[in-house]
Amino acid sequence: MRIGCPKEIKPQEFRVGLTPNAAREAVAHGHEVVVERCAGLGSGFSDADYEAAGAKLLDTAEEVFATADMIVKVKEPQAVERKRLREGQLLFTYLHLAPDPAQTKDLLASGVTAIAYETVTDDRGGLPLLAPMSEVAGRLAPQVGAWALQKANGGRGVLMGGVPGVGPARVLVIGGGVVGTHAARIAAGMGAEVTVLDRSLPRLRYLDDVFGSVFRTGYSSAGLLLEHLTQADMVIGAVLIPGAAAPKLVRRAQFAEMKPGAVLVDVAIDQGGCFETSKATTHEDPIYEVDGIVHYCVANMPGAVARTSTIALGNATMPYMLALADKGWKGACQDDRHLLAGLNTHAGKLTYAAVGEALGIEAITPEAALKL
């Protein structure tokens, strides 16, 4: 199979879909790898690194898309990239289709077979290809939130850890999954007073057993959420429903009861965001204010630490990429039901029910797609 990796073109996106190590593994498996020139520079990988791994460099993204059987990326294909996709081609990347009807329409029109990192599952009920970036985003959230809390950036002017005689910032984390756990650990490590809310009692027990008094936990209810919102200097939204649009948990009407200059960090923005007033921002222009509340809603947070993120993502995606290349997408998905769960579109058909429900589009089952 010819595996293609174009340079990411989303604003301020410095990650790359294939590391030189992944390219080397693919070549060792007998596949051809083509990489757009300069694709890895943002992550610290030179063209020479890819050539040494056995990859062939192409001058333009158009050449990569035109010649590759499988396209491996990081972010969802942008409008100009979607025009280059074709039926019979395999796309392996993050998609986040539920809040993105334009992308969904274009992928269906192209006929491409698209497997989304964020909906591939595992035997433990986890999302193994989303987890690495969730870990990165979770650890980044308190860091960027602390920056937004600075008065010059519109925040309350509160130091995360306080100083002797002055209390620390109060941080509320909504969601106790991978993102929330890592966010809470880092925020607590910065000296903040942290509370994590979740609706899973087993998850709350796990957090309490593992982290003890490092941070507090609570069962998420409307009343308890509002109580903590009124006290919070920073709120980190870390709620995920796999493949579906994120629920809106904080409403604009509640801002009046919050502290002026409090910061909302919406890590769920790729799935539409979990705050009513969330809208995607970029690393170049990351924050905005609504009714005195500062919002940080960068849709590709891990791109800020591109080298760490690229290597972590590559470690997770490589076995699946090799399986798809070695067996073809149908063979790989027939052998691995968890990889089949990642199938979102095929031959003009939507194959992920949660996206269909969010966008009002009829979806077929992934199993039915295998027969097309």
Secondary structure by P-SEA (a helix, b strand, c coil): cbbbbccccccccccccccaaaaaaaaaabbbbbbcccccccccccaaaaaaabbbbbccaaaaaacccbbbbcccccaaaaaaccccccccccccccccaaaaaaaaaaccbbbbcccccccccccccaaaaaaaaaaaaaaaaaaaacccccccccccccccccccbbbbbccccaaaaaaaaaaaaaccbbbbbbccaaaaaaaaaacccccccccccaaaaaaaaaaccbbbbbcccccccccccccccccccccccbbbbccccccccccccbbbbcccccccccccbbbbbcccccccccaaaaaaaaaaaaaaaaaaaaccaaaaaaacaaaaaaccccccccccaaaaaaccbbbbcaaaaaac
